[in-house]
Amino acid sequence: MFGDMMNMMGKLKEAQKKVEETKKRLDTVLVDEASSDDKLKVTLTANRSIKSIKIDDELLEDKEQLEDYLILTLNKAIEKATKINEAELAATAKEGMPNIPGMDMFK
């Protein structure tokens, strides 16, 4: 039994390491989003860090319109990045979890 417990602990540490590696890799996965008319473009990492924002000069003339564009486009990009992030981390966690009876939450 003690050997089984040590084996599970080793597998848990290995799974934790893989999750951390996946988080680092997600910093290199870029998510692009643009407004429907391409006047605003944003790029985020899959960890939801903003990498770039490109704004058409026309939007600079109307502060309220620019704010609306930023909110809509950033929210769409964040939603996309979150889906990628959650899917990747869930797959990594599921792959690395030891088979513990009664702990089938990743199935």
N, CA, C and O atoms as CSV, one atom per row, in Angstrom:
chain,resi,resn,atom,element,x,y,z
A,1,MET,N,N,0.822,-1.187,0.000
A,1,MET,CA,C,0.000,0.000,0.000
A,1,MET,C,C,0.866,1.252,0.000
A,1,MET,O,O,0.572,2.212,-0.712
A,2,PHE,N,N,1.940,1.247,0.800
A,2,PHE,CA,C,2.826,2.402,0.864
A,2,PHE,C,C,3.470,2.658,-0.499
A,2,PHE,O,O,3.635,3.804,-0.917
A,3,GLY,N,N,3.827,1.581,-1.177
A,3,GLY,CA,C,4.418,1.693,-2.514
A,3,GLY,C,C,3.440,2.305,-3.497
A,3,GLY,O,O,3.811,3.136,-4.326
A,4,ASP,N,N,2.166,1.879,-3.396
A,4,ASP,CA,C,1.140,2.450,-4.269
A,4,ASP,C,C,0.972,3.946,-4.020
A,4,ASP,O,O,0.802,4.729,-4.955
A,5,MET,N,N,1.021,4.329,-2.752
A,5,MET,CA,C,0.855,5.733,-2.394
A,5,MET,C,C,2.026,6.556,-2.939
A,5,MET,O,O,1.833,7.651,-3.467
A,6,MET,N,N,3.231,6.020,-2.806
A,6,MET,CA,C,4.412,6.727,-3.324
A,6,MET,C,C,4.329,6.844,-4.845
A,6,MET,O,O,4.696,7.872,-5.414
A,7,ASN,N,N,3.849,5.797,-5.494
A,7,ASN,CA,C,3.699,5.814,-6.949
A,7,ASN,C,C,2.687,6.886,-7.364
A,7,ASN,O,O,2.920,7.629,-8.317
A,8,MET,N,N,1.553,6.963,-6.639
A,8,MET,CA,C,0.538,7.980,-6.940
A,8,MET,C,C,1.091,9.381,-6.726
A,8,MET,O,O,0.828,10.280,-7.525
A,9,MET,N,N,1.851,9.574,-5.664
A,9,MET,CA,C,2.432,10.889,-5.385
A,9,MET,C,C,3.395,11.290,-6.501
A,9,MET,O,O,3.436,12.448,-6.916
A,10,GLY,N,N,4.156,10.329,-6.973
A,10,GLY,CA,C,5.083,10.596,-8.085
A,10,GLY,C,C,4.324,10.994,-9.332
A,10,GLY,O,O,4.718,11.922,-10.039
A,11,LYS,N,N,3.226,10.286,-9.606
A,11,LYS,CA,C,2.422,10.605,-10.782
A,11,LYS,C,C,1.760,11.981,-10.650
A,11,LYS,O,O,1.646,12.716,-11.631
A,12,LEU,N,N,1.328,12.322,-9.436
A,12,LEU,CA,C,0.731,13.640,-9.216
A,12,LEU,C,C,1.750,14.751,-9.445
A,12,LEU,O,O,1.429,15.778,-10.044
A,13,LYS,N,N,2.984,14.545,-8.968
A,13,LYS,CA,C,4.035,15.547,-9.190
A,13,LYS,C,C,4.347,15.676,-10.671
A,13,LYS,O,O,4.571,16.778,-11.171
A,14,GLU,N,N,4.361,14.558,-11.365
A,14,GLU,CA,C,4.608,14.574,-12.808
A,14,GLU,C,C,3.476,15.303,-13.531
A,14,GLU,O,O,3.731,16.076,-14.455
A,15,ALA,N,N,2.235,15.066,-13.121
A,15,ALA,CA,C,1.082,15.741,-13.719
A,15,ALA,C,C,1.159,17.244,-13.469
A,15,ALA,O,O,0.867,18.042,-14.359
A,16,GLN,N,N,1.553,17.625,-12.257
A,16,GLN,CA,C,1.684,19.044,-11.922
A,16,GLN,C,C,2.749,19.700,-12.803
A,16,GLN,O,O,2.565,20.824,-13.269
A,17,LYS,N,N,3.843,19.008,-13.028
A,17,LYS,CA,C,4.913,19.525,-13.876
A,17,LYS,C,C,4.396,19.717,-15.308
A,17,LYS,O,O,4.697,20.726,-15.946
A,18,LYS,N,N,3.628,18.762,-15.805
A,18,LYS,CA,C,3.088,18.864,-17.165
A,18,LYS,C,C,2.108,20.034,-17.280
A,18,LYS,O,O,2.073,20.716,-18.305
A,19,VAL,N,N,1.317,20.265,-16.237
A,19,VAL,CA,C,0.384,21.397,-16.244
A,19,VAL,C,C,1.171,22.703,-16.305
A,19,VAL,O,O,0.809,23.609,-17.055
A,20,GLU,N,N,2.236,22.805,-15.528
A,20,GLU,CA,C,3.062,24.022,-15.539
A,20,GLU,C,C,3.708,24.228,-16.913
A,20,GLU,O,O,3.787,25.354,-17.404
A,21,GLU,N,N,4.167,23.133,-17.530
A,21,GLU,CA,C,4.748,23.223,-18.878
A,21,GLU,C,C,3.698,23.684,-19.886
A,21,GLU,O,O,3.992,24.477,-20.781
A,22,THR,N,N,2.481,23.183,-19.735
A,22,THR,CA,C,1.395,23.576,-20.633
A,22,THR,C,C,1.086,25.056,-20.460
A,22,THR,O,O,0.865,25.760,-21.445
A,23,LYS,N,N,1.067,25.535,-19.226
A,23,LYS,CA,C,0.818,26.964,-18.979
A,23,LYS,C,C,1.878,27.827,-19.663
A,23,LYS,O,O,1.555,28.854,-20.260
A,24,LYS,N,N,3.130,27.412,-19.578
A,24,LYS,CA,C,4.209,28.161,-20.238
A,24,LYS,C,C,4.025,28.135,-21.755
A,24,LYS,O,O,4.215,29.149,-22.427
A,25,ARG,N,N,3.655,26.974,-22.287
A,25,ARG,CA,C,3.455,26.854,-23.735
A,25,ARG,C,C,2.295,27.730,-24.197
A,25,ARG,O,O,2.340,28.292,-25.292
A,26,LEU,N,N,1.260,27.850,-23.371
A,26,LEU,CA,C,0.103,28.664,-23.741
A,26,LEU,C,C,0.455,30.146,-23.848
A,26,LEU,O,O,-0.287,30.912,-24.462
A,27,ASP,N,N,1.569,30.555,-23.264
A,27,ASP,CA,C,2.049,31.933,-23.446
A,27,ASP,C,C,2.505,32.182,-24.884
A,27,ASP,O,O,2.610,33.328,-25.320
A,28,THR,N,N,2.776,31.099,-25.615
A,28,THR,CA,C,3.236,31.246,-27.002
A,28,THR,C,C,2.112,31.017,-28.010
A,28,THR,O,O,2.307,31.234,-29.206
A,29,VAL,N,N,0.947,30.584,-27.549
A,29,VAL,CA,C,-0.197,30.370,-28.441
A,29,VAL,C,C,-0.939,31.700,-28.571
A,29,VAL,O,O,-1.429,32.249,-27.584
A,30,LEU,N,N,-1.014,32.207,-29.798
A,30,LEU,CA,C,-1.641,33.506,-30.026
A,30,LEU,C,C,-3.067,33.362,-30.542
A,30,LEU,O,O,-3.367,32.496,-31.364
A,31,VAL,N,N,-3.928,34.223,-30.042
A,31,VAL,CA,C,-5.338,34.252,-30.433
A,31,VAL,C,C,-5.603,35.622,-31.039
A,31,VAL,O,O,-5.431,36.648,-30.381
A,32,ASP,N,N,-6.024,35.627,-32.300
A,32,ASP,CA,C,-6.336,36.882,-32.983
A,32,ASP,C,C,-7.840,37.067,-33.053
A,32,ASP,O,O,-8.592,36.113,-33.248
A,33,GLU,N,N,-8.263,38.311,-32.890
A,33,GLU,CA,C,-9.686,38.646,-33.018
A,33,GLU,C,C,-9.762,40.033,-33.650
A,33,GLU,O,O,-8.906,40.887,-33.420
A,34,ALA,N,N,-10.800,40.232,-34.445
A,34,ALA,CA,C,-10.993,41.526,-35.100
A,34,ALA,C,C,-12.460,41.903,-35.044
A,34,ALA,O,O,-13.342,41.049,-34.956
A,35,SER,N,N,-12.698,43.209,-35.098
A,35,SER,CA,C,-14.078,43.678,-35.190
A,35,SER,C,C,-14.637,43.232,-36.541
A,35,SER,O,O,-13.880,42.880,-37.445
A,36,SER,N,N,-15.947,43.248,-36.672
A,36,SER,CA,C,-16.571,42.754,-37.904
A,36,SER,C,C,-16.129,43.536,-39.143
A,36,SER,O,O,-16.142,42.994,-40.248
A,37,ASP,N,N,-15.740,44.792,-38.974
A,37,ASP,CA,C,-15.280,45.600,-40.109
A,37,ASP,C,C,-13.751,45.747,-40.155
A,37,ASP,O,O,-13.227,46.539,-40.938
A,38,ASP,N,N,-13.054,44.998,-39.330
A,38,ASP,CA,C,-11.586,44.989,-39.269
A,38,ASP,C,C,-10.964,46.331,-38.874
A,38,ASP,O,O,-9.792,46.572,-39.163
A,39,LYS,N,N,-11.718,47.192,-38.228
A,39,LYS,CA,C,-11.162,48.478,-37.804
A,39,LYS,C,C,-10.381,48.347,-36.495
A,39,LYS,O,O,-9.610,49.235,-36.132
A,40,LEU,N,N,-10.584,47.246,-35.800
A,40,LEU,CA,C,-9.857,46.983,-34.557
A,40,LEU,C,C,-9.428,45.526,-34.566
A,40,LEU,O,O,-10.236,44.632,-34.821
A,41,LYS,N,N,-8.149,45.291,-34.287
A,41,LYS,CA,C,-7.620,43.930,-34.222
A,41,LYS,C,C,-6.834,43.779,-32.932
A,41,LYS,O,O,-6.052,44.655,-32.565
A,42,VAL,N,N,-7.045,42.667,-32.250
A,42,VAL,CA,C,-6.315,42.386,-31.016
A,42,VAL,C,C,-5.697,40.995,-31.090
A,42,VAL,O,O,-6.217,40.093,-31.746
A,43,THR,N,N,-4.582,40.853,-30.404
A,43,THR,CA,C,-3.916,39.558,-30.284
A,43,THR,C,C,-3.645,39.320,-28.811
A,43,THR,O,O,-3.077,40.168,-28.123
A,44,LEU,N,N,-4.065,38.144,-28.336
A,44,LEU,CA,C,-3.848,37.717,-26.952
A,44,LEU,C,C,-3.104,36.396,-26.967
A,44,LEU,O,O,-3.078,35.697,-27.980
A,45,THR,N,N,-2.498,36.059,-25.835
A,45,THR,CA,C,-1.986,34.700,-25.673
A,45,THR,C,C,-3.140,33.841,-25.160
A,45,THR,O,O,-4.164,34.362,-24.718
A,46,ALA,N,N,-2.968,32.534,-25.223
A,46,ALA,CA,C,-3.993,31.635,-24.688
A,46,ALA,C,C,-4.076,31.738,-23.164
A,46,ALA,O,O,-5.002,31.205,-22.554
A,47,ASN,N,N,-3.108,32.424,-22.550
A,47,ASN,CA,C,-3.183,32.716,-21.115
A,47,ASN,C,C,-3.825,34.073,-20.863
A,47,ASN,O,O,-3.804,34.575,-19.740
A,48,ARG,N,N,-4.387,34.656,-21.892
A,48,ARG,CA,C,-5.178,35.887,-21.829
A,48,ARG,C,C,-4.370,37.148,-21.516
A,48,ARG,O,O,-4.855,38.056,-20.841
A,49,SER,N,N,-3.140,37.189,-22.012
A,49,SER,CA,C,-2.336,38.414,-21.926
A,49,SER,C,C,-2.410,39.112,-23.277
A,49,SER,O,O,-2.224,38.484,-24.319
A,50,ILE,N,N,-2.679,40.401,-23.255
A,50,ILE,CA,C,-2.775,41.161,-24.502
A,50,ILE,C,C,-1.379,41.352,-25.073
A,50,ILE,O,O,-0.469,41.794,-24.373
A,51,LYS,N,N,-1.214,41.013,-26.357
A,51,LYS,CA,C,0.068,41.166,-27.034
A,51,LYS,C,C,0.068,42.374,-27.964
A,51,LYS,O,O,1.080,43.065,-28.085
A,52,SER,N,N,-1.070,42.633,-28.628
A,52,SER,CA,C,-1.116,43.794,-29.508
A,52,SER,C,C,-2.556,44.241,-29.737
A,52,SER,O,O,-3.502,43.458,-29.654
A,53,ILE,N,N,-2.678,45.528,-30.026
A,53,ILE,CA,C,-3.958,46.127,-30.409
A,53,ILE,C,C,-3.673,47.044,-31.590
A,53,ILE,O,O,-2.804,47.912,-31.512
A,54,LYS,N,N,-4.406,46.851,-32.686
A,54,LYS,CA,C,-4.273,47.707,-33.860
A,54,LYS,C,C,-5.602,48.420,-34.081
A,54,LYS,O,O,-6.653,47.787,-34.180
A,55,ILE,N,N,-5.536,49.755,-34.157
A,55,ILE,CA,C,-6.741,50.574,-34.255
A,55,ILE,C,C,-6.696,51.384,-35.544
A,55,ILE,O,O,-5.721,52.084,-35.817
A,56,ASP,N,N,-7.754,51.282,-36.328
A,56,ASP,CA,C,-7.896,52.091,-37.540
A,56,ASP,C,C,-7.997,53.564,-37.135
A,56,ASP,O,O,-8.650,53.894,-36.145
A,57,ASP,N,N,-7.356,54.441,-37.895
A,57,ASP,CA,C,-7.359,55.879,-37.583
A,57,ASP,C,C,-8.771,56.450,-37.444
A,57,ASP,O,O,-9.002,57.361,-36.650
A,58,GLU,N,N,-9.702,55.916,-38.211
A,58,GLU,CA,C,-11.081,56.409,-38.159
A,58,GLU,C,C,-11.683,56.277,-36.755
A,58,GLU,O,O,-12.466,57.124,-36.327
A,59,LEU,N,N,-11.313,55.216,-36.050
A,59,LEU,CA,C,-11.845,55.002,-34.701
A,59,LEU,C,C,-11.295,56.000,-33.683
A,59,LEU,O,O,-11.902,56.222,-32.634
A,60,LEU,N,N,-10.155,56.594,-33.992
A,60,LEU,CA,C,-9.551,57.543,-33.058
A,60,LEU,C,C,-10.329,58.856,-32.984
A,60,LEU,O,O,-10.113,59.667,-32.084
A,61,GLU,N,N,-11.224,59.052,-33.932
A,61,GLU,CA,C,-12.008,60.286,-33.971
A,61,GLU,C,C,-13.243,60.231,-33.072
A,61,GLU,O,O,-13.856,61.260,-32.788
A,62,ASP,N,N,-13.606,59.021,-32.623
A,62,ASP,CA,C,-14.814,58.857,-31.817
A,62,ASP,C,C,-14.497,57.989,-30.592
A,62,ASP,O,O,-14.482,56.761,-30.673
A,63,LYS,N,N,-14.251,58.639,-29.484
A,63,LYS,CA,C,-13.848,57.941,-28.256
A,63,LYS,C,C,-14.865,56.879,-27.841
A,63,LYS,O,O,-14.484,55.755,-27.514
A,64,GLU,N,N,-16.135,57.217,-27.850
A,64,GLU,CA,C,-17.174,56.282,-27.417
A,64,GLU,C,C,-17.233,55.053,-28.328
A,64,GLU,O,O,-17.381,53.929,-27.851
A,65,GLN,N,N,-17.119,55.270,-29.625
A,65,GLN,CA,C,-17.129,54.149,-30.561
A,65,GLN,C,C,-15.902,53.260,-30.338
A,65,GLN,O,O,-16.010,52.034,-30.353
A,66,LEU,N,N,-14.746,53.875,-30.133
A,66,LEU,CA,C,-13.525,53.109,-29.877
A,66,LEU,C,C,-13.670,52.263,-28.617
A,66,LEU,O,O,-13.288,51.093,-28.608
A,67,GLU,N,N,-14.212,52.840,-27.570
A,67,GLU,CA,C,-14.424,52.088,-26.328
A,67,GLU,C,C,-15.327,50.892,-26.565
A,67,GLU,O,O,-15.051,49.798,-26.073
A,68,ASP,N,N,-16.414,51.092,-27.322
A,68,ASP,CA,C,-17.324,49.982,-27.638
A,68,ASP,C,C,-16.607,48.886,-28.417
A,68,ASP,O,O,-16.757,47.702,-28.117
A,69,TYR,N,N,-15.831,49.286,-29.414
A,69,TYR,CA,C,-15.074,48.315,-30.219
A,69,TYR,C,C,-14.118,47.527,-29.330
A,69,TYR,O,O,-14.024,46.304,-29.438
A,70,LEU,N,N,-13.412,48.232,-28.453
A,70,LEU,CA,C,-12.460,47.554,-27.569
A,70,LEU,C,C,-13.155,46.535,-26.675
A,70,LEU,O,O,-12.690,45.404,-26.535
A,71,ILE,N,N,-14.255,46.932,-26.081
A,71,ILE,CA,C,-14.982,46.019,-25.186
A,71,ILE,C,C,-15.445,44.778,-25.942
A,71,ILE,O,O,-15.209,43.656,-25.495
A,72,LEU,N,N,-16.098,44.971,-27.075
A,72,LEU,CA,C,-16.628,43.829,-27.834
A,72,LEU,C,C,-15.525,42.912,-28.344
A,72,LEU,O,O,-15.606,41.692,-28.200
A,73,THR,N,N,-14.504,43.498,-28.936
A,73,THR,CA,C,-13.453,42.691,-29.550
A,73,THR,C,C,-12.589,42.000,-28.494
A,73,THR,O,O,-12.238,40.831,-28.651
A,74,LEU,N,N,-12.249,42.709,-27.431
A,74,LEU,CA,C,-11.460,42.080,-26.370
A,74,LEU,C,C,-12.235,40.955,-25.693
A,74,LEU,O,O,-11.664,39.908,-25.387
A,75,ASN,N,N,-13.519,41.159,-25.458
A,75,ASN,CA,C,-14.318,40.091,-24.840
A,75,ASN,C,C,-14.374,38.850,-25.719
A,75,ASN,O,O,-14.290,37.731,-25.212
A,76,LYS,N,N,-14.513,39.028,-27.031
A,76,LYS,CA,C,-14.512,37.868,-27.936
A,76,LYS,C,C,-13.156,37.165,-27.909
A,76,LYS,O,O,-13.093,35.935,-27.892
A,77,ALA,N,N,-12.084,37.934,-27.905
A,77,ALA,CA,C,-10.746,37.348,-27.876
A,77,ALA,C,C,-10.494,36.615,-26.560
A,77,ALA,O,O,-9.930,35.521,-26.555
A,78,ILE,N,N,-10.906,37.209,-25.456
A,78,ILE,CA,C,-10.730,36.573,-24.142
A,78,ILE,C,C,-11.518,35.268,-24.071
A,78,ILE,O,O,-11.035,34.276,-23.525
A,79,GLU,N,N,-12.726,35.270,-24.621
A,79,GLU,CA,C,-13.539,34.044,-24.631
A,79,GLU,C,C,-12.848,32.938,-25.430
A,79,GLU,O,O,-12.807,31.787,-24.996
A,80,LYS,N,N,-12.308,33.287,-26.591
A,80,LYS,CA,C,-11.591,32.311,-27.420
A,80,LYS,C,C,-10.372,31.772,-26.676
A,80,LYS,O,O,-10.145,30.563,-26.629
A,81,ALA,N,N,-9.590,32.685,-26.095
A,81,ALA,CA,C,-8.371,32.291,-25.385
A,81,ALA,C,C,-8.704,31.407,-24.187
A,81,ALA,O,O,-7.991,30.443,-23.909
A,82,THR,N,N,-9.777,31.729,-23.482
A,82,THR,CA,C,-10.183,30.943,-22.321
A,82,THR,C,C,-10.560,29.526,-22.731
A,82,THR,O,O,-10.199,28.569,-22.045
A,83,LYS,N,N,-11.273,29.379,-23.829
A,83,LYS,CA,C,-11.651,28.034,-24.299
A,83,LYS,C,C,-10.413,27.205,-24.626
A,83,LYS,O,O,-10.335,26.030,-24.265
A,84,ILE,N,N,-9.449,27.813,-25.305
A,84,ILE,CA,C,-8.209,27.106,-25.639
A,84,ILE,C,C,-7.475,26.735,-24.354
A,84,ILE,O,O,-7.031,25.597,-24.196
A,85,ASN,N,N,-7.348,27.684,-23.445
A,85,ASN,CA,C,-6.649,27.472,-22.184
A,85,ASN,C,C,-7.269,26.330,-21.398
A,85,ASN,O,O,-6.566,25.417,-20.965
A,86,GLU,N,N,-8.581,26.377,-21.211
A,86,GLU,CA,C,-9.258,25.347,-20.425
A,86,GLU,C,C,-9.157,23.978,-21.071
A,86,GLU,O,O,-8.952,22.981,-20.379
A,87,ALA,N,N,-9.299,23.914,-22.388
A,87,ALA,CA,C,-9.217,22.626,-23.088
A,87,ALA,C,C,-7.821,22.021,-22.954
A,87,ALA,O,O,-7.677,20.827,-22.691
A,88,GLU,N,N,-6.799,22.848,-23.137
A,88,GLU,CA,C,-5.421,22.350,-23.043
A,88,GLU,C,C,-5.078,21.895,-21.630
A,88,GLU,O,O,-4.489,20.830,-21.444
A,89,LEU,N,N,-5.443,22.692,-20.643
A,89,LEU,CA,C,-5.131,22.316,-19.255
A,89,LEU,C,C,-5.921,21.087,-18.812
A,89,LEU,O,O,-5.395,20.243,-18.086
A,90,ALA,N,N,-7.168,20.980,-19.237
A,90,ALA,CA,C,-7.975,19.802,-18.885
A,90,ALA,C,C,-7.387,18.542,-19.507
A,90,ALA,O,O,-7.315,17.496,-18.862
A,91,ALA,N,N,-6.964,18.650,-20.770
A,91,ALA,CA,C,-6.370,17.485,-21.439
A,91,ALA,C,C,-5.070,17.076,-20.752
A,91,ALA,O,O,-4.810,15.886,-20.571
A,92,THR,N,N,-4.263,18.047,-20.374
A,92,THR,CA,C,-2.999,17.752,-19.696
A,92,THR,C,C,-3.260,17.118,-18.334
A,92,THR,O,O,-2.609,16.140,-17.967
A,93,ALA,N,N,-4.210,17.673,-17.586
A,93,ALA,CA,C,-4.516,17.133,-16.261
A,93,ALA,C,C,-5.071,15.717,-16.366
A,93,ALA,O,O,-4.694,14.839,-15.590
A,94,LYS,N,N,-5.952,15.502,-17.311
A,94,LYS,CA,C,-6.561,14.173,-17.478
A,94,LYS,C,C,-5.493,13.146,-17.835
A,94,LYS,O,O,-5.492,12.030,-17.315
A,95,GLU,N,N,-4.603,13.528,-18.711
A,95,GLU,CA,C,-3.539,12.628,-19.161
A,95,GLU,C,C,-2.607,12.238,-18.019
A,95,GLU,O,O,-2.141,11.100,-17.953
A,96,GLY,N,N,-2.336,13.185,-17.117
A,96,GLY,CA,C,-1.346,12.937,-16.089
A,96,GLY,C,C,-1.878,12.426,-14.772
A,96,GLY,O,O,-1.091,12.054,-13.901
A,97,MET,N,N,-3.191,12.393,-14.594
A,97,MET,CA,C,-3.742,11.974,-13.306
A,97,MET,C,C,-3.624,10.467,-13.114
A,97,MET,O,O,-3.954,9.692,-14.012
A,98,PRO,N,N,-3.157,10.060,-11.950
A,98,PRO,CA,C,-3.129,8.618,-11.664
A,98,PRO,C,C,-4.558,8.108,-11.466
A,98,PRO,O,O,-5.464,8.880,-11.152
A,99,ASN,N,N,-4.740,6.840,-11.647
A,99,ASN,CA,C,-6.059,6.240,-11.493
A,99,ASN,C,C,-6.340,6.009,-10.000
A,99,ASN,O,O,-5.915,5.008,-9.422
A,100,ILE,N,N,-7.057,6.947,-9.399
A,100,ILE,CA,C,-7.400,6.851,-7.986
A,100,ILE,C,C,-8.867,6.454,-7.886
A,100,ILE,O,O,-9.724,7.171,-8.403
A,101,PRO,N,N,-9.179,5.353,-7.247
A,101,PRO,CA,C,-10.584,4.921,-7.147
A,101,PRO,C,C,-11.463,6.023,-6.547
A,101,PRO,O,O,-11.119,6.638,-5.537
A,102,GLY,N,N,-12.593,6.250,-7.189
A,102,GLY,CA,C,-13.543,7.255,-6.725
A,102,GLY,C,C,-13.221,8.661,-7.189
A,102,GLY,O,O,-13.988,9.586,-6.921
A,103,MET,N,N,-12.105,8.845,-7.878
A,103,MET,CA,C,-11.705,10.178,-8.351
A,103,MET,C,C,-11.771,10.192,-9.883
A,103,MET,O,O,-10.754,10.383,-10.549
A,104,ASP,N,N,-12.940,9.995,-10.424
A,104,ASP,CA,C,-13.113,9.932,-11.871
A,104,ASP,C,C,-13.665,11.234,-12.439
A,104,ASP,O,O,-14.435,11.217,-13.399
A,105,MET,N,N,-13.272,12.372,-11.844
A,105,MET,CA,C,-13.821,13.657,-12.253
A,105,MET,C,C,-13.339,14.112,-13.619
A,105,MET,O,O,-13.950,15.004,-14.207
A,106,PHE,N,N,-12.259,13.530,-14.150
A,106,PHE,CA,C,-11.753,13.945,-15.445
A,106,PHE,C,C,-12.191,13.034,-16.568
A,106,PHE,O,O,-11.670,13.135,-17.678
A,107,LYS,N,N,-13.126,12.155,-16.311
A,107,LYS,CA,C,-13.566,11.232,-17.361
A,107,LYS,C,C,-14.671,11.820,-18.165
A,107,LYS,O,O,-15.165,11.181,-19.094
